[in-house]
Amino acid sequence: MGRPSLPPKKAPKPDRKARAPSPPTLLSRDFTEEEILEFRDAFAMFDRDGSGSIERSELKDVMTEFGDPPTKEEIDEMILLVDENGDGEIDFDEFLTLMRLRMGESGEDAEQNLRDVFNIFDADGSGYIDRHEMRLICAKLAQDLTEEEIGELIEVVDKDGDGEISFEEFKALVTE
């Protein structure tokens, strides 16, 4: 006589409230405690509704108050560059990444950091951002663009006319 078989163990249900850990910050410059406190104050000024993230409208309003009214494209670009979690808003960690970009790192670190950002957009690892990847980026930012509009975006950045955005073209866009 054999032992009675036990029913298979059920896998535990995933905790819907648990969040995946944040990806590592792309830009590695460490800020001093004093700088972080200053950035927290600045972040709070941008985050007018106290939600813990800066929405497009908040970013536009504050920059306009500082006398530098951004275009919709500039706002989208700022968010696109740092929005690691894809929610279309800037949380504090992403704000620090934006500050690192704005403060401008120099040398090999800056080049590698830009390459890291580029590689996020270059989903297939081809070394280029193509129409399909641009469509994914736009969808991630909740931008419902037509194929024609996506083509126009690529055309603006695509200096060599090959229909794709190379790292050098991306770098020129970001550092202009």
Salt bridges, closest charged atoms under 4 A:
GLU35 OE2 - ARG29 NH2 3.45
GLU65 OE2 - ARG48 NH2 2.62
ASP76 OD1 - ARG56 NE 3.02
ASP76 OD2 - LYS72 NZ 2.94
GLU111 OE1 - LYS171 NZ 3.01
GLU147 OE1 - ARG131 NE 3.73
GLU147 OE2 - ARG135 NE 2.67
GLU168 OE1 - LYS171 NZ 3.69
